[in-house]
Amino acid sequence: MPKRILQGTVTSDKNEQTITVLVERRFKHPLLQKTVRKSKKYRAHDALNQFKVGDQVRIQECAPISKTKRWTVVTEASA
């Protein structure tokens, strides 16, 4: 099964080797046909501490690294 890759914005880099990424998805409501924005935060492994708040990044699923980390940073997303 392929690993999911998501794109989002770094909202926190305070922890060592960890960043928090806000991923937003948009979809059309099935009944109201209105565009809905939902967001979710993921904690991702950043081994080199190279990403800062506001950076656009791509994260990929991985085996659990800690209690909350199940994602790793792949690359910085191009705008």
Number of C-alpha atoms within 10 A of each C-alpha: 3 5 8 10 13 20 20 23 21 23 17 16 19 12 10 11 14 21 28 21 28 19 19 14 12 10 11 11 11 8 6 8 9 10 11 11 11 10 10 10 14 19 21 25 22 20 13 9 14 10 20 14 14 13 15 20 21 22 25 17 17 15 9 11 12 9 6 10 18 17 25 23 23 17 13 16 14 8 5
